[in-house]
Amino acid sequence: MAKQSTGYTALQLSLHWLIVLLVFFQLIFGDDMGRYNYFLRSGQDVAPLLTGYYLHVGVGIAVLVLTLARLGLRLTVGVPASVPGPALQVRAGEALHYLFYLMLIVTPVTGLLAQYVDMRTFGELHAANKPIFVLLIVLHAAAALYHHFVLKDSTLRRMMVPGTN
């Protein structure tokens, strides 16, 4: 396990925000995949949807690779200690982060399994991840704003500016 750092590195922050952008892209534009799959199953021409399909798959693979890189950095470089607070609050924050990592791995994997193994089963699992992601994002953003405006601690600031290790 890596040593405890006092801040995130520029690379860790860059990966975080790049993954955020890619996930938002998928959440906004990923609904066309349902239409693509419907056309495919019903024998309709999918050619007009192929650009969106390849973009969705490519971005999904990028999210998976970048998440694995981020986890690797987490294990080798470390992460700052949680901001002090009530034990339940700290545990909830840690749980939210682990759920994000889980979803950032499971979602692209189920998408790939849907395309290459079983569209119906894995496609449904993949699609079911969207509301979970939205909920996690809302909770994460609310917690960041709570830390910044109510607790007035450094949680949000340290996600913007690299710290020292």
CNS distance restraints for C-alpha pairs under 8 A (distance, minus, plus):
assign (resid   1 and name CA) (resid  75 and name CA) 5.70 0.50 0.50
assign (resid   1 and name CA) (resid  76 and name CA) 6.63 0.50 0.50
assign (resid   1 and name CA) (resid  78 and name CA) 7.54 0.50 0.50
assign (resid   2 and name CA) (resid  74 and name CA) 7.61 0.50 0.50
assign (resid   2 and name CA) (resid  75 and name CA) 5.59 0.50 0.50
assign (resid   2 and name CA) (resid  76 and name CA) 4.89 0.50 0.50
assign (resid   2 and name CA) (resid  77 and name CA) 5.45 0.50 0.50
assign (resid   2 and name CA) (resid  78 and name CA) 4.80 0.50 0.50
assign (resid   3 and name CA) (resid  77 and name CA) 6.86 0.50 0.50
assign (resid   3 and name CA) (resid  78 and name CA) 5.65 0.50 0.50
assign (resid   4 and name CA) (resid  78 and name CA) 5.51 0.50 0.50
assign (resid   4 and name CA) (resid  79 and name CA) 6.01 0.50 0.50
assign (resid   4 and name CA) (resid  80 and name CA) 5.92 0.50 0.50
assign (resid   4 and name CA) (resid  81 and name CA) 6.71 0.50 0.50
assign (resid   4 and name CA) (resid 165 and name CA) 7.75 0.50 0.50
assign (resid   5 and name CA) (resid  77 and name CA) 7.48 0.50 0.50
assign (resid   5 and name CA) (resid  78 and name CA) 5.82 0.50 0.50
assign (resid   5 and name CA) (resid  79 and name CA) 5.37 0.50 0.50
assign (resid   5 and name CA) (resid  80 and name CA) 4.70 0.50 0.50
assign (resid   5 and name CA) (resid  81 and name CA) 7.27 0.50 0.50
assign (resid   5 and name CA) (resid 164 and name CA) 6.82 0.50 0.50
assign (resid   5 and name CA) (resid 165 and name CA) 4.61 0.50 0.50
assign (resid   6 and name CA) (resid  79 and name CA) 7.42 0.50 0.50
assign (resid   6 and name CA) (resid  80 and name CA) 4.84 0.50 0.50
assign (resid   6 and name CA) (resid  81 and name CA) 7.17 0.50 0.50
assign (resid   6 and name CA) (resid 163 and name CA) 6.17 0.50 0.50
assign (resid   6 and name CA) (resid 164 and name CA) 5.59 0.50 0.50
assign (resid   6 and name CA) (resid 165 and name CA) 5.70 0.50 0.50
assign (resid   7 and name CA) (resid  79 and name CA) 6.73 0.50 0.50
assign (resid   7 and name CA) (resid  80 and name CA) 5.13 0.50 0.50
assign (resid   7 and name CA) (resid 158 and name CA) 6.45 0.50 0.50
assign (resid   7 and name CA) (resid 162 and name CA) 6.18 0.50 0.50
assign (resid   7 and name CA) (resid 163 and name CA) 3.78 0.50 0.50
assign (resid   7 and name CA) (resid 164 and name CA) 5.33 0.50 0.50
assign (resid   7 and name CA) (resid 165 and name CA) 6.39 0.50 0.50
assign (resid   8 and name CA) (resid  12 and name CA) 5.89 0.50 0.50
assign (resid   8 and name CA) (resid  13 and name CA) 6.37 0.50 0.50
assign (resid   8 and name CA) (resid  79 and name CA) 6.20 0.50 0.50
assign (resid   8 and name CA) (resid  80 and name CA) 6.66 0.50 0.50
assign (resid   8 and name CA) (resid 158 and name CA) 6.99 0.50 0.50
assign (resid   8 and name CA) (resid 159 and name CA) 7.27 0.50 0.50
assign (resid   8 and name CA) (resid 161 and name CA) 7.95 0.50 0.50
assign (resid   8 and name CA) (resid 162 and name CA) 5.35 0.50 0.50
assign (resid   8 and name CA) (resid 163 and name CA) 5.36 0.50 0.50
assign (resid   8 and name CA) (resid 164 and name CA) 7.27 0.50 0.50
assign (resid   8 and name CA) (resid 165 and name CA) 7.71 0.50 0.50
assign (resid   9 and name CA) (resid  13 and name CA) 6.27 0.50 0.50
assign (resid   9 and name CA) (resid 162 and name CA) 5.01 0.50 0.50
assign (resid   9 and name CA) (resid 163 and name CA) 6.09 0.50 0.50
assign (resid   9 and name CA) (resid 164 and name CA) 7.17 0.50 0.50
assign (resid   9 and name CA) (resid 165 and name CA) 7.55 0.50 0.50
assign (resid  10 and name CA) (resid  14 and name CA) 5.99 0.50 0.50
assign (resid  10 and name CA) (resid 161 and name CA) 7.58 0.50 0.50
assign (resid  10 and name CA) (resid 162 and name CA) 5.10 0.50 0.50
assign (resid  11 and name CA) (resid  15 and name CA) 6.09 0.50 0.50
assign (resid  12 and name CA) (resid  16 and name CA) 6.16 0.50 0.50
assign (resid  12 and name CA) (resid  70 and name CA) 6.52 0.50 0.50
assign (resid  12 and name CA) (resid  73 and name CA) 7.14 0.50 0.50
assign (resid  13 and name CA) (resid  17 and name CA) 6.26 0.50 0.50
assign (resid  13 and name CA) (resid 159 and name CA) 6.37 0.50 0.50
assign (resid  13 and name CA) (resid 160 and name CA) 7.16 0.50 0.50
assign (resid  13 and name CA) (resid 161 and name CA) 7.89 0.50 0.50
assign (resid  13 and name CA) (resid 162 and name CA) 7.07 0.50 0.50
assign (resid  14 and name CA) (resid  18 and name CA) 5.99 0.50 0.50
assign (resid  15 and name CA) (resid  19 and name CA) 5.99 0.50 0.50
assign (resid  15 and name CA) (resid  66 and name CA) 6.64 0.50 0.50
assign (resid  15 and name CA) (resid  67 and name CA) 7.84 0.50 0.50
assign (resid  15 and name CA) (resid  70 and name CA) 6.53 0.50 0.50
assign (resid  16 and name CA) (resid  20 and name CA) 6.23 0.50 0.50
assign (resid  16 and name CA) (resid  70 and name CA) 7.68 0.50 0.50
assign (resid  17 and name CA) (resid  21 and name CA) 6.25 0.50 0.50
assign (resid  18 and name CA) (resid  22 and name CA) 6.24 0.50 0.50
assign (resid  19 and name CA) (resid  23 and name CA) 6.00 0.50 0.50
assign (resid  19 and name CA) (resid  63 and name CA) 5.99 0.50 0.50
assign (resid  19 and name CA) (resid  66 and name CA) 7.01 0.50 0.50
assign (resid  19 and name CA) (resid  67 and name CA) 7.40 0.50 0.50
assign (resid  20 and name CA) (resid  24 and name CA) 6.20 0.50 0.50
assign (resid  21 and name CA) (resid  25 and name CA) 6.17 0.50 0.50
assign (resid  22 and name CA) (resid  26 and name CA) 6.25 0.50 0.50
assign (resid  22 and name CA) (resid  59 and name CA) 6.58 0.50 0.50
assign (resid  22 and name CA) (resid  63 and name CA) 6.72 0.50 0.50
assign (resid  23 and name CA) (resid  27 and name CA) 6.13 0.50 0.50
assign (resid  23 and name CA) (resid  63 and name CA) 7.33 0.50 0.50
assign (resid  24 and name CA) (resid  28 and name CA) 6.06 0.50 0.50
assign (resid  25 and name CA) (resid  29 and name CA) 5.93 0.50 0.50
assign (resid  25 and name CA) (resid  30 and name CA) 7.60 0.50 0.50
assign (resid  26 and name CA) (resid  30 and name CA) 4.84 0.50 0.50
assign (resid  26 and name CA) (resid  56 and name CA) 6.68 0.50 0.50
assign (resid  26 and name CA) (resid  59 and name CA) 7.44 0.50 0.50
assign (resid  26 and name CA) (resid  60 and name CA) 7.60 0.50 0.50
assign (resid  27 and name CA) (resid  31 and name CA) 7.54 0.50 0.50
assign (resid  27 and name CA) (resid 130 and name CA) 6.92 0.50 0.50
assign (resid  29 and name CA) (resid  56 and name CA) 7.93 0.50 0.50
assign (resid  30 and name CA) (resid  56 and name CA) 6.45 0.50 0.50
assign (resid  31 and name CA) (resid  35 and name CA) 7.34 0.50 0.50
assign (resid  32 and name CA) (resid  36 and name CA) 6.19 0.50 0.50
assign (resid  32 and name CA) (resid  49 and name CA) 7.84 0.50 0.50
assign (resid  32 and name CA) (resid  52 and name CA) 7.17 0.50 0.50
assign (resid  32 and name CA) (resid  53 and name CA) 7.83 0.50 0.50
assign (resid  33 and name CA) (resid  37 and name CA) 6.09 0.50 0.50
assign (resid  33 and name CA) (resid  52 and name CA) 7.70 0.50 0.50
assign (resid  33 and name CA) (resid  53 and name CA) 6.43 0.50 0.50
assign (resid  33 and name CA) (resid  56 and name CA) 7.80 0.50 0.50
assign (resid  34 and name CA) (resid  38 and name CA) 6.14 0.50 0.50
assign (resid  35 and name CA) (resid  39 and name CA) 6.13 0.50 0.50
assign (resid  36 and name CA) (resid  40 and name CA) 6.12 0.50 0.50
assign (resid  36 and name CA) (resid  46 and name CA) 6.33 0.50 0.50
assign (resid  36 and name CA) (resid  49 and name CA) 6.20 0.50 0.50
assign (resid  36 and name CA) (resid  53 and name CA) 7.27 0.50 0.50
assign (resid  37 and name CA) (resid  41 and name CA) 6.12 0.50 0.50
assign (resid  38 and name CA) (resid  42 and name CA) 6.09 0.50 0.50
assign (resid  39 and name CA) (resid  43 and name CA) 6.05 0.50 0.50
assign (resid  39 and name CA) (resid  44 and name CA) 4.77 0.50 0.50
assign (resid  39 and name CA) (resid  45 and name CA) 6.64 0.50 0.50
assign (resid  39 and name CA) (resid  46 and name CA) 6.08 0.50 0.50
assign (resid  40 and name CA) (resid  44 and name CA) 6.03 0.50 0.50
assign (resid  40 and name CA) (resid  45 and name CA) 7.31 0.50 0.50
assign (resid  40 and name CA) (resid  46 and name CA) 6.35 0.50 0.50
assign (resid  46 and name CA) (resid  50 and name CA) 6.35 0.50 0.50
assign (resid  49 and name CA) (resid  53 and name CA) 6.22 0.50 0.50
assign (resid  50 and name CA) (resid  54 and name CA) 6.04 0.50 0.50
assign (resid  51 and name CA) (resid  55 and name CA) 6.06 0.50 0.50
assign (resid  52 and name CA) (resid  56 and name CA) 6.00 0.50 0.50
assign (resid  53 and name CA) (resid  57 and name CA) 6.23 0.50 0.50
assign (resid  54 and name CA) (resid  58 and name CA) 5.92 0.50 0.50
assign (resid  55 and name CA) (resid  59 and name CA) 5.98 0.50 0.50
assign (resid  56 and name CA) (resid  60 and name CA) 6.01 0.50 0.50
assign (resid  57 and name CA) (resid  61 and name CA) 6.18 0.50 0.50
assign (resid  57 and name CA) (resid 111 and name CA) 7.78 0.50 0.50
assign (resid  57 and name CA) (resid 112 and name CA) 7.72 0.50 0.50
assign (resid  58 and name CA) (resid  62 and name CA) 6.18 0.50 0.50
assign (resid  59 and name CA) (resid  63 and name CA) 6.16 0.50 0.50
assign (resid  60 and name CA) (resid  64 and name CA) 6.36 0.50 0.50
assign (resid  60 and name CA) (resid 108 and name CA) 5.30 0.50 0.50
assign (resid  60 and name CA) (resid 111 and name CA) 7.83 0.50 0.50
assign (resid  61 and name CA) (resid  65 and name CA) 6.20 0.50 0.50
assign (resid  61 and name CA) (resid 108 and name CA) 6.39 0.50 0.50
assign (resid  62 and name CA) (resid  66 and name CA) 5.93 0.50 0.50
assign (resid  63 and name CA) (resid  67 and name CA) 5.92 0.50 0.50
assign (resid  63 and name CA) (resid 104 and name CA) 6.97 0.50 0.50
assign (resid  63 and name CA) (resid 108 and name CA) 7.37 0.50 0.50
assign (resid  64 and name CA) (resid  68 and name CA) 6.23 0.50 0.50
assign (resid  64 and name CA) (resid 104 and name CA) 6.45 0.50 0.50
assign (resid  64 and name CA) (resid 105 and name CA) 5.70 0.50 0.50
assign (resid  64 and name CA) (resid 108 and name CA) 6.10 0.50 0.50
assign (resid  64 and name CA) (resid 109 and name CA) 7.86 0.50 0.50
assign (resid  65 and name CA) (resid  69 and name CA) 6.25 0.50 0.50
assign (resid  66 and name CA) (resid  70 and name CA) 6.07 0.50 0.50
assign (resid  67 and name CA) (resid  71 and name CA) 6.14 0.50 0.50
assign (resid  67 and name CA) (resid 101 and name CA) 7.27 0.50 0.50
assign (resid  67 and name CA) (resid 104 and name CA) 6.59 0.50 0.50
assign (resid  67 and name CA) (resid 105 and name CA) 7.17 0.50 0.50
assign (resid  68 and name CA) (resid  72 and name CA) 6.13 0.50 0.50
assign (resid  68 and name CA) (resid 105 and name CA) 7.92 0.50 0.50
assign (resid  69 and name CA) (resid  73 and name CA) 6.27 0.50 0.50
assign (resid  70 and name CA) (resid  74 and name CA) 6.13 0.50 0.50
assign (resid  71 and name CA) (resid  75 and name CA) 6.27 0.50 0.50
assign (resid  72 and name CA) (resid  76 and name CA) 6.16 0.50 0.50
assign (resid  73 and name CA) (resid  77 and name CA) 5.26 0.50 0.50
assign (resid  73 and name CA) (resid  78 and name CA) 6.79 0.50 0.50
assign (resid  74 and name CA) (resid  78 and name CA) 4.72 0.50 0.50
assign (resid  74 and name CA) (resid  79 and name CA) 6.03 0.50 0.50
assign (resid  77 and name CA) (resid 165 and name CA) 7.90 0.50 0.50
assign (resid  82 and name CA) (resid  90 and name CA) 6.73 0.50 0.50
assign (resid  83 and name CA) (resid  90 and name CA) 7.70 0.50 0.50
assign (resid  83 and name CA) (resid 153 and name CA) 7.64 0.50 0.50
assign (resid  83 and name CA) (resid 154 and name CA) 7.70 0.50 0.50
assign (resid  83 and name CA) (resid 155 and name CA) 6.85 0.50 0.50
assign (resid  84 and name CA) (resid  90 and name CA) 7.48 0.50 0.50
assign (resid  85 and name CA) (resid  89 and name CA) 6.55 0.50 0.50
assign (resid  85 and name CA) (resid  90 and name CA) 6.33 0.50 0.50
assign (resid  86 and name CA) (resid  90 and name CA) 6.37 0.50 0.50
assign (resid  87 and name CA) (resid  91 and name CA) 6.10 0.50 0.50
assign (resid  88 and name CA) (resid  92 and name CA) 6.00 0.50 0.50
assign (resid  89 and name CA) (resid  93 and name CA) 6.22 0.50 0.50
assign (resid  90 and name CA) (resid  94 and name CA) 6.29 0.50 0.50
assign (resid  91 and name CA) (resid  95 and name CA) 6.02 0.50 0.50
assign (resid  92 and name CA) (resid  96 and name CA) 6.11 0.50 0.50
assign (resid  93 and name CA) (resid  97 and name CA) 6.36 0.50 0.50
assign (resid  94 and name CA) (resid  98 and name CA) 6.31 0.50 0.50
assign (resid  95 and name CA) (resid  99 and name CA) 6.11 0.50 0.50
assign (resid  96 and name CA) (resid 100 and name CA) 6.21 0.50 0.50
assign (resid  96 and name CA) (resid 136 and name CA) 7.16 0.50 0.50
assign (resid  96 and name CA) (resid 140 and name CA) 7.38 0.50 0.50
assign (resid  97 and name CA) (resid 101 and name CA) 6.36 0.50 0.50
assign (resid  98 and name CA) (resid 102 and name CA) 6.13 0.50 0.50
assign (resid  99 and name CA) (resid 103 and name CA) 6.09 0.50 0.50
assign (resid 100 and name CA) (resid 104 and name CA) 5.95 0.50 0.50
assign (resid 100 and name CA) (resid 133 and name CA) 7.83 0.50 0.50
assign (resid 100 and name CA) (resid 136 and name CA) 7.14 0.50 0.50
assign (resid 101 and name CA) (resid 105 and name CA) 6.33 0.50 0.50
assign (resid 102 and name CA) (resid 106 and name CA) 5.93 0.50 0.50
assign (resid 103 and name CA) (resid 107 and name CA) 5.55 0.50 0.50
assign (resid 103 and name CA) (resid 129 and name CA) 7.49 0.50 0.50
assign (resid 103 and name CA) (resid 133 and name CA) 7.31 0.50 0.50
assign (resid 104 and name CA) (resid 108 and name CA) 6.93 0.50 0.50
assign (resid 105 and name CA) (resid 109 and name CA) 6.30 0.50 0.50
assign (resid 106 and name CA) (resid 110 and name CA) 5.97 0.50 0.50
assign (resid 107 and name CA) (resid 111 and name CA) 6.19 0.50 0.50
assign (resid 107 and name CA) (resid 126 and name CA) 5.74 0.50 0.50
assign (resid 107 and name CA) (resid 129 and name CA) 6.50 0.50 0.50
assign (resid 108 and name CA) (resid 112 and name CA) 6.20 0.50 0.50
assign (resid 108 and name CA) (resid 126 and name CA) 7.80 0.50 0.50
assign (resid 109 and name CA) (resid 113 and name CA) 6.11 0.50 0.50
assign (resid 110 and name CA) (resid 114 and name CA) 5.95 0.50 0.50
assign (resid 110 and name CA) (resid 122 and name CA) 5.49 0.50 0.50
assign (resid 110 and name CA) (resid 123 and name CA) 7.03 0.50 0.50
assign (resid 110 and name CA) (resid 125 and name CA) 6.74 0.50 0.50
assign (resid 110 and name CA) (resid 126 and name CA) 5.27 0.50 0.50
assign (resid 111 and name CA) (resid 115 and name CA) 6.43 0.50 0.50
assign (resid 111 and name CA) (resid 122 and name CA) 6.84 0.50 0.50
assign (resid 111 and name CA) (resid 123 and name CA) 6.43 0.50 0.50
assign (resid 111 and name CA) (resid 126 and name CA) 5.56 0.50 0.50
assign (resid 112 and name CA) (resid 116 and name CA) 6.14 0.50 0.50
assign (resid 112 and name CA) (resid 117 and name CA) 7.98 0.50 0.50
assign (resid 113 and name CA) (resid 117 and name CA) 5.04 0.50 0.50
assign (resid 113 and name CA) (resid 118 and name CA) 6.45 0.50 0.50
assign (resid 113 and name CA) (resid 119 and name CA) 7.44 0.50 0.50
assign (resid 113 and name CA) (resid 122 and name CA) 6.01 0.50 0.50
assign (resid 113 and name CA) (resid 123 and name CA) 7.92 0.50 0.50
assign (resid 114 and name CA) (resid 118 and name CA) 5.02 0.50 0.50
assign (resid 114 and name CA) (resid 119 and name CA) 4.09 0.50 0.50
assign (resid 114 and name CA) (resid 120 and name CA) 7.02 0.50 0.50
assign (resid 114 and name CA) (resid 121 and name CA) 7.11 0.50 0.50
assign (resid 114 and name CA) (resid 122 and name CA) 4.51 0.50 0.50
assign (resid 114 and name CA) (resid 123 and name CA) 4.82 0.50 0.50
assign (resid 114 and name CA) (resid 126 and name CA) 7.64 0.50 0.50
assign (resid 115 and name CA) (resid 119 and name CA) 5.79 0.50 0.50
assign (resid 115 and name CA) (resid 123 and name CA) 7.84 0.50 0.50
assign (resid 117 and name CA) (resid 122 and name CA) 7.96 0.50 0.50
assign (resid 118 and name CA) (resid 122 and name CA) 5.92 0.50 0.50
assign (resid 118 and name CA) (resid 123 and name CA) 7.49 0.50 0.50
assign (resid 119 and name CA) (resid 123 and name CA) 4.98 0.50 0.50
assign (resid 119 and name CA) (resid 124 and name CA) 7.86 0.50 0.50
assign (resid 120 and name CA) (resid 124 and name CA) 6.09 0.50 0.50
assign (resid 121 and name CA) (resid 125 and name CA) 6.51 0.50 0.50
assign (resid 122 and name CA) (resid 126 and name CA) 5.89 0.50 0.50
assign (resid 123 and name CA) (resid 127 and name CA) 6.07 0.50 0.50
assign (resid 124 and name CA) (resid 128 and name CA) 6.06 0.50 0.50
assign (resid 125 and name CA) (resid 129 and name CA) 6.68 0.50 0.50
assign (resid 126 and name CA) (resid 130 and name CA) 7.69 0.50 0.50
assign (resid 128 and name CA) (resid 132 and name CA) 7.32 0.50 0.50
assign (resid 129 and name CA) (resid 133 and name CA) 6.12 0.50 0.50
assign (resid 130 and name CA) (resid 134 and name CA) 6.25 0.50 0.50
assign (resid 131 and name CA) (resid 135 and name CA) 6.14 0.50 0.50
assign (resid 132 and name CA) (resid 136 and name CA) 6.20 0.50 0.50
assign (resid 133 and name CA) (resid 137 and name CA) 6.06 0.50 0.50
assign (resid 134 and name CA) (resid 138 and name CA) 6.20 0.50 0.50
assign (resid 135 and name CA) (resid 139 and name CA) 6.18 0.50 0.50
assign (resid 136 and name CA) (resid 140 and name CA) 5.93 0.50 0.50
assign (resid 137 and name CA) (resid 141 and name CA) 6.00 0.50 0.50
assign (resid 138 and name CA) (resid 142 and name CA) 5.99 0.50 0.50
assign (resid 139 and name CA) (resid 143 and name CA) 6.05 0.50 0.50
assign (resid 140 and name CA) (resid 144 and name CA) 6.21 0.50 0.50
assign (resid 141 and name CA) (resid 145 and name CA) 6.17 0.50 0.50
assign (resid 142 and name CA) (resid 146 and name CA) 6.02 0.50 0.50
assign (resid 143 and name CA) (resid 147 and name CA) 6.14 0.50 0.50
assign (resid 144 and name CA) (resid 148 and name CA) 6.19 0.50 0.50
assign (resid 144 and name CA) (resid 155 and name CA) 6.79 0.50 0.50
assign (resid 144 and name CA) (resid 156 and name CA) 5.74 0.50 0.50
assign (resid 145 and name CA) (resid 149 and name CA) 5.84 0.50 0.50
assign (resid 145 and name CA) (resid 150 and name CA) 7.69 0.50 0.50
assign (resid 145 and name CA) (resid 156 and name CA) 7.49 0.50 0.50
assign (resid 146 and name CA) (resid 150 and name CA) 5.14 0.50 0.50
assign (resid 146 and name CA) (resid 151 and name CA) 6.48 0.50 0.50
assign (resid 147 and name CA) (resid 151 and name CA) 4.80 0.50 0.50
assign (resid 147 and name CA) (resid 152 and name CA) 5.78 0.50 0.50
assign (resid 147 and name CA) (resid 153 and name CA) 5.80 0.50 0.50
assign (resid 147 and name CA) (resid 154 and name CA) 7.62 0.50 0.50
assign (resid 147 and name CA) (resid 155 and name CA) 6.26 0.50 0.50
assign (resid 147 and name CA) (resid 156 and name CA) 7.07 0.50 0.50
assign (resid 148 and name CA) (resid 152 and name CA) 4.63 0.50 0.50
assign (resid 148 and name CA) (resid 153 and name CA) 5.82 0.50 0.50
assign (resid 148 and name CA) (resid 154 and name CA) 7.04 0.50 0.50
assign (resid 148 and name CA) (resid 155 and name CA) 6.84 0.50 0.50
assign (resid 148 and name CA) (resid 156 and name CA) 6.00 0.50 0.50
assign (resid 154 and name CA) (resid 158 and name CA) 5.99 0.50 0.50
assign (resid 155 and name CA) (resid 159 and name CA) 6.95 0.50 0.50
assign (resid 156 and name CA) (resid 160 and name CA) 6.99 0.50 0.50
assign (resid 157 and name CA) (resid 161 and name CA) 6.45 0.50 0.50
assign (resid 158 and name CA) (resid 162 and name CA) 6.66 0.50 0.50
assign (resid 158 and name CA) (resid 163 and name CA) 6.96 0.50 0.50
